Amino acid sequence: MRIVVQVKLLPSAEQAPRLLATLHACNEGADLASRIAFDKREFSKSGPQKLVYADLKAMGLGAQAAIRSIKKVVDAYATVHASVKAGNLGKPGSKRRAKAQSKPVEFRPDAAQPYDDRLLSRQHDQRTVSIWTTAGRLSGVPFTGHLDHLTLLAEHRKGETDLVHRDGQFYLLATCELTEDPLNTDPVGFVGVDLAVVNIATTSTGRRHCAAG
């Protein structure tokens, strides 16, 4: 079972602008990759990467940040194409579907940016992170959250983590993978209840509970 855990970053007054500038740069790069992918009709992972990787590096994105921005674009188009195929954007010729297919996917300047383990590391005992930015790596950035979420993050995180900017605050959203307990196929100590109108409830033990009056 997968769940998403959110913790809050607590950057200093000097660190916060660097995080925001990094989001802006990554999304500017994603917009460029999206336009080129749309024009060239290259929506696979390898297609856009060959076309725009060097450009994103020239814009100041590191190698891993460029790759993650390109993957974000590929994932966005995969979502659009899946929605079209499922009919979620209307029938062929509908305005909503035509609009979605007529222009490149665009990203807000502070849209979430995925980070992998090369770009982001955690020091759980200190509750700090080391995170890549376009102005250099930031170390010792504190984070906080609900104790249960902090425990899940330390013990069960798997895959990428999104850097999110919302209402002037920074958050990390991480996927955690938990092992589900096997289903209980032989339960004991339970009573089944059948709800009705005249007999409000009848239990599996045979007892009936009737409506008053």
Protein Blocks (a to p, Z undefined) as FASTA:
>chain_A
ZZdddddddddfklmmmmmmmmmmmmmmmmmmmmmmmmnopabfklmmmmmmmmmmmnop
afklmmmmmmmmmmmmmmmmmmmmnopnopehiaklmmmmmpccdddfkbccdddfklpc
cdfknopaddddfkbpaehiacdddfklmmmmmmmggcjdddddeehiacdddddddddd
dddfbbghiacddddfklmbacfkopacddeZZ
